[in-house]
């Protein structure tokens, strides 16, 4: 997806198709299985190969891109924790 505007449109359209918890869990499990298969197929050569970044930001070695993905998810977790705190949820959800 070349631009953030196109990504926003794409994700909102895709997300609008999910209206039940079961459908979301099924998609999560499907994507998790595909990601684990991708990880299982990695070789040292593939880890050194370039991974294209979104929005025309170039590429980086796959070995670094893997770490960026988990860090990105941690940022979103922090955002959700902040929103929960704003709404009064001060429990530790570990």
N, CA, C and O of each residue as an XYZ file, in Angstrom:
376
protein
N       0.866     -1.174      0.000
C       0.000      0.000      0.000
C       0.908      1.230      0.000
O       1.666      1.432      0.948
N       0.843      2.037     -1.026
C       1.814      3.124     -1.180
C       1.617      4.335     -0.267
O       2.593      5.021      0.036
N       0.390      4.623      0.181
C       0.184      5.820      1.005
C      -0.623      5.471      2.252
O      -1.323      4.459      2.297
N      -0.509      6.332      3.262
C      -1.282      6.111      4.486
C      -2.781      6.255      4.229
O      -3.586      5.574      4.865
N      -3.158      7.125      3.315
C      -4.570      7.295      2.993
C      -5.146      6.010      2.392
O      -6.249      5.590      2.741
N      -4.389      5.397      1.490
C      -4.840      4.144      0.894
C      -4.872      3.020      1.930
O      -5.758      2.166      1.893
N      -3.922      3.017      2.840
C      -3.902      2.007      3.899
C      -5.127      2.169      4.792
O      -5.768      1.182      5.149
N      -5.449      3.388      5.149
C      -6.623      3.652      5.986
C      -7.889      3.145      5.298
O      -8.713      2.478      5.923
N      -8.040      3.455      4.033
C      -9.212      3.018      3.270
C      -9.273      1.490      3.196
O     -10.328      0.894      3.412
N      -8.135      0.865      2.890
C      -8.061     -0.586      2.770
C      -8.434     -1.266      4.084
O      -9.258     -2.180      4.104
N      -7.824     -0.816      5.182
C      -8.051     -1.459      6.478
C      -9.483     -1.252      6.973
O     -10.084     -2.175      7.523
N     -10.025     -0.069      6.787
C     -11.413      0.166      7.221
C     -12.395     -0.691      6.414
O     -13.354     -1.226      6.969
N     -12.157     -0.818      5.120
C     -13.030     -1.656      4.293
C     -12.930     -3.114      4.725
O     -13.945     -3.793      4.880
N     -11.701     -3.594      4.919
C     -11.501     -4.981      5.344
C     -12.109     -5.218      6.714
O     -12.802     -6.213      6.922
N     -11.854     -4.309      7.655
C     -12.337     -4.489      9.022
C     -13.856     -4.456      9.113
O     -14.429     -5.079     10.007
N     -14.516     -3.747      8.212
C     -15.975     -3.641      8.261
C     -16.659     -4.987      7.997
O     -17.847     -5.142      8.276
N     -15.918     -5.949      7.465
C     -16.491     -7.265      7.153
C     -16.582     -8.167      8.380
O     -17.188     -9.236      8.317
N     -15.987     -7.747      9.494
C     -15.964     -8.575     10.700
C     -16.908     -7.999     11.741
O     -16.695     -6.901     12.257
N     -17.953     -8.758     12.042
C     -18.939     -8.265     13.005
C     -19.099     -9.187     14.209
O     -19.866     -8.887     15.123
N     -18.384    -10.297     14.213
C     -18.481    -11.195     15.360
C     -17.093    -11.506     15.909
O     -16.091    -11.459     15.196
N     -17.071    -11.820     17.184
C     -15.821    -12.199     17.836
C     -15.241    -13.451     17.194
O     -14.028    -13.559     17.015
N     -16.108    -14.391     16.849
C     -15.661    -15.644     16.248
C     -14.946    -15.413     14.920
O     -13.928    -16.047     14.642
N     -15.474    -14.514     14.109
C     -14.849    -14.218     12.814
C     -13.469    -13.591     13.006
O     -12.526    -13.909     12.281
N     -13.362    -12.709     13.977
C     -12.073    -12.061     14.244
C     -11.068    -13.091     14.755
O      -9.914    -13.093     14.327
N     -11.495    -13.969     15.669
C     -10.598    -15.000     16.183
C     -10.150    -15.953     15.082
O      -8.995    -16.377     15.056
N     -11.058    -16.288     14.178
C     -10.695    -17.161     13.061
C      -9.635    -16.501     12.186
O      -8.673    -17.156     11.783
N      -9.796    -15.220     11.889
C      -8.808    -14.499     11.086
C      -7.473    -14.422     11.826
O      -6.414    -14.601     11.223
N      -7.524    -14.158     13.126
C      -6.304    -14.090     13.919
C      -5.561    -15.424     13.888
O      -4.344    -15.452     13.703
N      -6.277    -16.513     14.067
C      -5.646    -17.834     14.034
C      -5.091    -18.163     12.649
O      -4.018    -18.755     12.531
N      -5.818    -17.782     11.610
C      -5.359    -18.008     10.234
C      -4.073    -17.234      9.962
O      -3.119    -17.783      9.410
N      -4.046    -15.959     10.350
C      -2.862    -15.133     10.118
C      -1.696    -15.582     10.984
O      -0.545    -15.534     10.551
N      -1.986    -16.018     12.207
C      -0.928    -16.525     13.077
C      -0.282    -17.761     12.463
O       0.943    -17.881     12.459
N      -1.082    -18.672     11.949
C      -0.549    -19.887     11.323
C       0.307    -19.536     10.114
O       1.379    -20.110      9.923
N      -0.160    -18.603      9.302
C       0.610    -18.189      8.125
C       1.934    -17.547      8.539
O       2.963    -17.788      7.907
N       1.915    -16.736      9.593
C       3.141    -16.085     10.074
C       4.122    -17.119     10.609
O       5.318    -17.036     10.332
N       3.628    -18.094     11.375
C       4.515    -19.148     11.889
C       5.110    -19.964     10.745
O       6.281    -20.339     10.801
N       4.320    -20.243      9.709
C       4.846    -20.953      8.540
C       5.953    -20.133      7.881
O       6.984    -20.674      7.481
N       5.731    -18.827      7.771
C       6.726    -17.938      7.167
C       8.009    -17.962      7.988
O       9.105    -18.043      7.432
N       7.875    -17.893      9.310
C       9.057    -17.944     10.174
C       9.786    -19.275     10.035
O      11.016    -19.307      9.989
N       9.041    -20.367      9.968
C       9.651    -21.691      9.831
C      10.442    -21.831      8.544
O      11.409    -22.592      8.493
N      10.049    -21.111      7.504
C      10.712    -21.208      6.202
C      11.914    -20.279      6.054
O      12.593    -20.308      5.027
N      12.185    -19.456      7.066
C      13.315    -18.523      6.955
C      14.643    -19.268      6.960
O      14.838    -20.238      7.693
N      15.528    -18.791      6.136
C      16.893    -19.301      6.062
C      17.831    -18.120      6.313
O      17.394    -16.971      6.246
N      19.101    -18.376      6.597
C      20.037    -17.248      6.760
C      20.034    -16.320      5.542
O      20.142    -15.102      5.682
N      19.911    -16.901      4.358
C      19.894    -16.066      3.146
C      18.655    -15.176      3.104
O      18.733    -14.003      2.738
N      17.522    -15.739      3.478
C      16.282    -14.949      3.467
C      16.305    -13.881      4.551
O      15.729    -12.808      4.377
N      16.974    -14.170      5.678
C      17.068    -13.156      6.728
C      17.867    -11.948      6.252
O      17.619    -10.826      6.695
N      18.818    -12.169      5.359
C      19.623    -11.070      4.815
C      18.947    -10.359      3.650
O      19.382     -9.281      3.245
N      17.887    -10.956      3.106
C      17.231    -10.356      1.939
C      16.410     -9.136      2.362
O      16.006     -9.034      3.521
N      16.161     -8.210      1.428
C      15.428     -6.993      1.782
C      13.938     -7.250      2.004
O      13.313     -8.055      1.314
N      13.400     -6.544      2.981
C      11.963     -6.546      3.242
C      11.454     -5.159      2.863
O      11.941     -4.154      3.381
N      10.479     -5.104      1.965
C       9.927     -3.817      1.551
C       9.106     -3.208      2.675
O       8.323     -3.898      3.328
N       9.285     -1.929      2.896
C       8.561     -1.200      3.921
C       7.348     -0.518      3.300
O       7.344     -0.228      2.104
N       6.326     -0.264      4.101
C       5.134      0.387      3.549
C       5.378      1.856      3.226
O       6.350      2.465      3.674
N       4.471      2.393      2.442
C       4.397      3.825      2.157
C       5.644      4.368      1.474
O       6.003      5.529      1.669
N       6.313      3.529      0.667
C       7.469      3.975     -0.092
C       8.674      4.326      0.761
O       9.495      5.154      0.368
N       8.788      3.695      1.941
C       9.888      4.013      2.849
C      11.144      3.199      2.559
O      12.096      3.247      3.338
N      11.168      2.454      1.455
C      12.360      1.702      1.092
C      12.315      0.276      1.586
O      11.257     -0.352      1.595
N      13.461     -0.237      1.998
C      13.562     -1.628      2.433
C      14.579     -1.723      3.556
O      15.389     -0.820      3.765
N      14.518     -2.834      4.271
C      15.508     -3.136      5.305
C      15.711     -4.639      5.314
O      14.859     -5.372      4.812
N      16.815     -5.119      5.872
C      17.014     -6.563      5.935
C      15.871     -7.224      6.723
O      15.404     -6.678      7.723
N      15.441     -8.367      6.278
C      14.361     -9.090      6.933
C      14.665     -9.322      8.408
O      13.762     -9.257      9.242
N      15.920     -9.592      8.738
C      16.292     -9.838     10.132
C      15.952     -8.643     11.028
O      15.598     -8.833     12.191
N      16.052     -7.447     10.517
C      15.698     -6.245     11.280
C      14.188     -6.024     11.226
O      13.582     -5.615     12.216
N      13.589     -6.292     10.084
C      12.146     -6.119      9.921
C      11.335     -6.956     10.893
O      10.276     -6.526     11.351
N      11.820     -8.147     11.212
C      11.120     -9.002     12.166
C      11.028     -8.302     13.522
O       9.977     -8.329     14.163
N      12.109     -7.684     13.958
C      12.113     -6.984     15.246
C      11.216     -5.758     15.207
O      10.576     -5.431     16.207
N      11.158     -5.083     14.086
C      10.318     -3.890     13.963
C       8.852     -4.264     14.151
O       8.096     -3.513     14.767
N       8.445     -5.420     13.626
C       7.045     -5.832     13.745
C       6.630     -5.976     15.204
O       5.578     -5.473     15.598
N       7.443     -6.655     16.011
C       7.069     -6.844     17.416
C       7.098     -5.518     18.172
O       6.251     -5.281     19.033
N       8.050     -4.664     17.864
C       8.114     -3.351     18.510
C       6.881     -2.530     18.153
O       6.319     -1.850     19.012
N       6.465     -2.584     16.915
C       5.268     -1.867     16.470
C       4.044     -2.319     17.271
O       3.234     -1.494     17.693
N       3.915     -3.625     17.475
C       2.790     -4.138     18.258
C       2.858     -3.666     19.705
O       1.822     -3.392     20.311
N       4.059     -3.567     20.266
C       4.191     -3.061     21.644
C       3.715     -1.610     21.735
O       3.116     -1.218     22.736
N       3.978     -0.813     20.697
C       3.493      0.568     20.700
C       1.969      0.598     20.762
O       1.384      1.389     21.501
N       1.334     -0.269     19.980
C      -0.133     -0.315     20.002
C      -0.650     -0.790     21.354
O      -1.677     -0.301     21.824
N       0.044     -1.735     21.987
C      -0.347     -2.184     23.314
C      -0.289     -1.018     24.298
O      -1.178     -0.854     25.132
N       0.757     -0.220     24.192
C       0.878      0.949     25.067
C      -0.262      1.934     24.816
O      -0.777      2.528     25.763
N      -0.662      2.115     23.567
C      -1.777      3.010     23.265
C      -3.069      2.502     23.910
O      -3.832      3.282     24.480
N      -3.307      1.200     23.817
C      -4.510      0.622     24.412
C      -4.470      0.765     25.927
O      -5.482      1.095     26.547
N      -3.309      0.520     26.527
C      -3.186      0.692     27.977
C      -3.487      2.131     28.390
O      -4.150      2.363     29.400
N      -3.008      3.079     27.623
C      -3.262      4.487     27.926
C      -4.761      4.788     27.851
O      -5.312      5.444     28.736
N      -5.406      4.315     26.810
C      -6.849      4.549     26.652
C      -7.609      3.930     27.825
O      -8.530      4.547     28.361
N      -7.226      2.712     28.228
C      -7.880      2.074     29.368
C      -7.715      2.928     30.622
O      -8.658      3.085     31.397
N      -6.521      3.477     30.820
C      -6.265      4.302     31.994
C      -7.122      5.560     31.960
O      -7.673      5.963     32.985
N      -7.239      6.183     30.793
C      -8.059      7.382     30.651
C      -9.504      7.081     31.056
O     -10.180      7.927     31.642
N      -9.969      5.875     30.740
C     -11.341      5.489     31.074
C     -11.447      4.863     32.465
O     -12.478      4.276     32.794
N     -10.390      4.979     33.292
C     -10.477      4.575     34.675
C     -10.030      3.158     34.992
O     -10.127      2.739     36.145
N      -9.552      2.419     34.029
C      -9.086      1.056     34.266
C      -7.630      1.109     34.705
O      -6.733      1.327     33.890
N      -7.401      0.905     36.010
C      -6.041      0.983     36.547
C      -5.511     -0.380     36.964
O      -4.506     -0.463     37.669
N      -6.180     -1.458     36.533
C      -5.702     -2.800     36.831
C      -4.495     -3.142     35.958
O      -4.331     -2.609     34.861
N      -3.662     -4.037     36.468
C      -2.514     -4.545     35.700
C      -2.987     -5.772     34.953
O      -3.331     -6.782     35.568
N      -3.008     -5.698     33.631
C      -3.472     -6.799     32.787
C      -2.248     -7.505     32.207
O      -1.850     -7.234     31.074
N      -1.662     -8.395     32.972
C      -0.459     -9.104     32.510
C      -0.806    -10.483     32.030
O       0.077    -11.228     31.604
